[in-house]
């Protein structure tokens, strides 16, 4: 059973003190090193235990699961253990009508996934078989079966399974627990000045806004309008998934407060200006025929986060190292 521990607390003064040309590179390096050391300890355990066949990596939205999984794969390869990765996001069903809550489609609960197909394919892979893993396209909300996605676990290999529900009993309960390692990720930190500015939830919101604007064709206010759906699902699952985990990894990087808030803030400001002109695009996260589920609430959240980001110093995203999980949200 893993424990999250106390949140890490940073201040804007601490960030400002690291902005010098000499101190900033070391500050970034130390932040990244702490995360990589945690990752390396997991890879080292798995590499030297041939009985371990799978790593399940879970965490709420924008925890850095995808990049963390890539880094685990690279670390295992250095030890001579190849791996394949299965993302649970690819098991969304394009035929299932989503459940709606207050006009928001539920894409967060386990029921939004094709669980029987997922379990069948994971068991086939761990049994030495071969499958074509589906590919789900978020922009078109359609699932594809491409021959290039045919895969099997190589000899002495490890199956890496990443997704919000990677620690659900429905996903891994039928597997030998001694053959699996379970990892829970989330950024677990708070930023303050003379008052609390941004917490762990805000970190994930800002990461998600930055990513959605770049990769999913979703504007910032639409992400904020959908967030109550994620809040509810994550509140329901976080305690039990954390209890099921062998490791808890805090993916918050102190220096990201110098980068992500500015990117998210720019996207929010653009949306607020568009709304003032009467040109805010409709949300893609609502039932057909709705503009937004609760636009006044989303706009309040947008103004709150924007006001906080305006108090935070900023540096160029070019300072982010190539291997950082932050590239998942800014590239």
C-alpha positions in Angstrom: 0.0 0.0 0.0 1.4 3.4 -1.0 0.9 6.7 0.8 0.8 10.2 -0.7 2.4 11.9 2.3 2.3 15.6 2.8 2.1 17.9 -0.1 5.2 19.8 -1.1 4.9 23.5 -0.6 6.6 26.1 -2.8 6.5 29.9 -2.7 6.8 32.5 -5.4 9.8 33.9 -3.5 11.6 30.5 -3.8 10.9 30.5 -7.5 12.2 34.0 -8.0 15.4 33.2 -6.1 16.1 30.5 -8.8 15.8 32.8 -11.8 19.5 33.7 -12.1 21.5 32.5 -15.1 23.7 30.4 -12.7 21.0 29.0 -10.4 18.2 28.2 -12.9 19.9 25.3 -14.7 20.8 23.6 -11.4 17.3 24.2 -10.0 15.8 22.5 -13.1 18.3 19.6 -13.0 17.6 19.0 -9.3 13.9 18.9 -9.8 14.2 16.4 -12.7 16.8 14.3 -10.9 14.4 13.7 -7.9 11.7 12.4 -10.2 14.1 10.3 -12.2 15.6 8.7 -9.1 12.1 7.5 -8.1 11.5 6.1 -11.5 14.9 4.4 -11.6 14.2 2.6 -8.3 11.1 1.0 -9.8 13.0 0.0 -13.0 15.8 -1.5 -10.9 13.4 -3.6 -8.9 11.6 -4.9 -12.0 14.8 -5.5 -14.0 16.2 -7.9 -11.5 13.0 -9.8 -10.8 12.2 -12.1 -13.7 8.9 -13.0 -12.0 7.5 -9.5 -12.6 5.7 -9.4 -15.9 3.8 -6.2 -15.8 3.8 -2.6 -14.5 0.4 -0.9 -14.0 0.7 2.9 -14.0 -2.3 4.9 -12.9 -3.1 8.5 -11.9 -5.6 11.2 -12.5 -5.7 13.3 -15.6 -2.4 15.2 -16.4 -0.3 13.3 -13.9 2.4 12.5 -16.6 1.5 8.9 -17.0 2.4 8.7 -20.7 5.9 10.1 -20.4 6.6 8.3 -17.1 5.7 5.1 -18.9 8.1 5.9 -21.8 10.9 6.6 -19.3 10.3 3.3 -17.5 10.5 1.5 -20.8 13.8 3.2 -21.6 15.2 2.4 -18.2 14.2 -1.3 -18.4 15.8 -1.5 -21.9 19.1 -0.4 -20.4 18.9 -3.4 -18.1 18.1 -5.8 -21.0 14.4 -6.1 -20.3 12.3 -5.0 -23.4 8.8 -3.9 -23.0 5.6 -3.0 -24.8 3.1 -0.4 -23.7 -0.7 -0.6 -23.7 -2.6 2.7 -23.1 -6.1 2.2 -21.6 -7.2 5.3 -23.4 -7.3 3.2 -26.6 -10.1 1.1 -25.1 -12.7 3.8 -25.2 -15.7 2.5 -27.1 -16.9 4.4 -30.2 -20.2 2.5 -30.1 -21.2 3.1 -26.5 -23.4 6.1 -25.8 -21.8 7.9 -22.9 -23.6 8.5 -19.7 -24.3 12.2 -19.2 -24.1 14.1 -15.9 -25.4 17.7 -15.9 -24.8 17.7 -19.7 -21.2 16.4 -19.5 -20.4 13.1 -21.1 -18.7 10.7 -18.7 -15.4 9.7 -20.3 -13.7 9.3 -16.9 -15.4 6.3 -15.3 -14.3 2.7 -16.0 -17.7 2.1 -17.7 -16.6 4.4 -20.5 -14.0 1.8 -21.5 -14.5 -1.5 -23.3 -13.5 -3.5 -20.2 -14.1 -7.0 -21.6 -11.9 -6.3 -24.6 -9.3 -4.7 -22.5 -9.0 -7.6 -20.0 -9.1 -10.2 -22.9 -6.2 -8.5 -24.6 -4.1 -8.0 -21.5 -4.6 -11.7 -20.5 -3.7 -12.8 -24.1 -0.5 -10.7 -24.0 0.5 -12.0 -20.6 -0.2 -15.5 -21.7 2.3 -15.1 -24.6 -0.2 -14.4 -27.3 -0.5 -11.7 -29.9 -3.2 -8.9 -30.3 -4.0 -5.9 -32.4 -4.3 -3.1 -29.8 -7.0 -0.6 -30.9 -6.2 3.0 -31.5 -8.7 5.6 -30.3 -8.7 9.0 -32.0 -9.9 11.7 -29.6 -10.6 14.3 -32.2 -13.0 12.1 -34.1 -13.9 9.8 -31.1 -13.4 6.8 -33.2 -11.5 3.5 -32.7 -9.3 2.0 -35.4 -7.7 -1.5 -35.8 -4.4 -1.0 -37.6 -2.1 -3.9 -38.5 0.9 -1.9 -37.3 -0.5 -2.1 -33.8 -0.2 -5.9 -33.7 2.0 -6.7 -30.8 3.2 -9.3 -28.3 5.4 -9.2 -25.2 9.0 -10.1 -26.3 11.0 -12.8 -24.5 12.0 -11.6 -21.0 9.8 -8.6 -21.6 7.5 -6.5 -19.5 4.0 -5.3 -20.2 3.5 -1.6 -19.3 -0.2 -0.7 -18.8 -0.9 3.0 -18.3 -4.2 4.8 -17.8 -6.5 6.4 -15.2 -7.9 3.0 -14.3 -4.7 1.1 -14.4 -5.1 0.2 -10.7 -8.7 -0.8 -10.9 -9.4 -4.4 -9.6 -11.3 -5.0 -12.8 -8.1 -4.5 -14.7 -5.6 -6.4 -12.7 -7.4 -8.5 -10.2 -7.1 -11.7 -12.2 -3.4 -11.4 -12.5 -0.8 -12.9 -10.1 -0.1 -10.0 -7.8 3.6 -11.1 -7.4 4.0 -10.7 -11.2 2.8 -7.1 -11.2 4.1 -3.8 -9.9 1.5 -1.0 -9.4 2.4 2.7 -9.5 0.3 5.7 -8.7 1.3 9.1 -10.0 0.0 12.6 -9.4 1.5 16.1 -8.9 1.2 16.7 -5.1 2.2 20.2 -4.4 1.0 23.7 -3.6 2.3 27.2 -4.7 1.7 30.2 -2.4 2.9 33.7 -1.8 1.2 35.6 1.0 -1.8 33.3 0.3 -2.4 30.0 -1.4 -2.3 30.5 -5.2 -2.3 27.1 -6.9 -2.8 23.6 -5.5 -2.4 20.1 -7.0 -5.7 20.2 -8.7 -4.7 23.5 -10.4 -1.4 22.0 -11.5 -3.3 19.2 -13.4 -5.9 21.7 -14.7 -3.2 23.9 -16.1 -1.3 21.0 -17.6 -4.5 19.7 -19.2 -5.4 23.1 -20.6 -1.9 23.4 -22.1 -2.1 19.9 -23.7 -5.8 20.1 -24.8 -5.3 23.4 -26.7 -2.3 21.9 -28.5 -3.4 18.3 -29.1 -7.1 17.8 -28.7 -8.7 20.8 -30.3 -10.3 21.9 -27.0 -10.2 25.4 -25.7 -9.3 26.3 -22.1 -12.8 27.2 -20.9 -14.2 24.0 -22.3 -11.6 22.0 -20.2 -12.6 24.0 -17.1 -16.3 23.4 -17.9 -15.7 19.6 -18.0 -13.5 19.4 -15.0 -16.3 18.7 -12.4 -16.7 15.3 -14.1 -13.0 14.5 -13.5 -13.2 15.8 -9.9 -16.1 13.4 -9.1 -14.4 10.4 -10.7 -11.1 11.0 -9.1 -12.6 11.6 -5.7 -14.3 8.2 -6.0 -11.2 6.2 -7.1 -8.1 8.0 -5.7 -8.2 6.4 -2.2 -8.7 2.9 -3.4 -6.2 3.1 -6.2 -3.6 4.6 -3.9 -4.2 1.8 -1.5 -3.7 -0.7 -4.3 -0.4 0.9 -5.4 3.1 -0.3 -4.5 4.6 3.1 -5.2 3.4 6.7 -5.1 5.3 9.1 -7.3 4.9 12.8 -6.9 5.3 14.2 -10.4 5.2 17.8 -9.5 8.3 19.7 -10.6 8.9 22.9 -8.8 10.2 24.7 -11.8 7.0 23.9 -13.8 5.4 26.7 -11.9 7.6 29.0 -14.0 6.3 27.5 -17.3 2.9 25.8 -17.2 0.9 28.7 -15.6 2.0 31.1 -18.3 1.0 28.8 -21.1 -2.4 28.0 -19.4 -2.9 31.6 -18.5 -2.4 32.7 -22.1 -5.0 30.2 -23.3 -7.4 31.3 -20.6 -6.9 35.0 -21.4 -7.5 34.3 -25.1 -10.8 32.6 -24.2 -12.0 35.3 -21.9 -11.3 37.9 -24.6 -13.2 35.8 -27.1 -16.1 35.5 -24.7 -16.2 39.3 -24.2 -16.5 39.6 -28.0 -19.2 37.0 -28.1 -16.8 34.6 -30.0 -16.1 31.9 -27.5 -16.1 28.5 -29.3 -18.7 25.9 -28.0 -17.4 23.2 -25.8 -16.7 19.7 -27.3 -17.3 18.2 -23.8 -21.1 18.5 -23.6 -24.2 16.8 -24.9 -25.2 17.7 -28.4 -27.2 20.9 -28.5 -25.5 22.5 -25.4 -23.1 25.4 -25.6 -21.5 24.7 -22.1 -22.7 22.7 -19.2 -22.2 25.6 -16.7 -20.5 28.5 -18.4 -20.7 30.9 -15.4 -18.8 28.4 -13.2 -16.2 27.8 -15.9 -15.7 31.5 -16.3 -15.3 32.0 -12.6 -12.7 29.3 -12.5 -10.9 30.8 -15.5 -10.7 34.2 -13.9 -9.5 32.7 -10.6 -6.7 30.7 -12.2 -5.7 33.6 -14.5 -5.4 35.9 -11.5 -3.1 33.4 -9.8 -0.9 32.8 -12.9 -0.4 36.5 -13.2 1.4 36.5 -9.9 3.9 33.8 -10.9 7.2 34.6 -12.6 7.7 32.9 -15.9 10.6 31.5 -18.1 10.6 30.1 -21.6 9.5 26.5 -22.2 12.8 26.1 -24.0 14.3 25.5 -20.6 12.4 22.2 -20.3 14.8 19.2 -20.8 14.0 16.8 -23.6 13.4 13.9 -21.2 11.0 15.8 -18.9 7.4 14.8 -18.3 6.4 18.4 -18.9 6.9 17.9 -22.7 3.7 15.8 -22.6 1.9 19.1 -21.9 3.8 21.8 -23.8 5.2 20.2 -27.0 
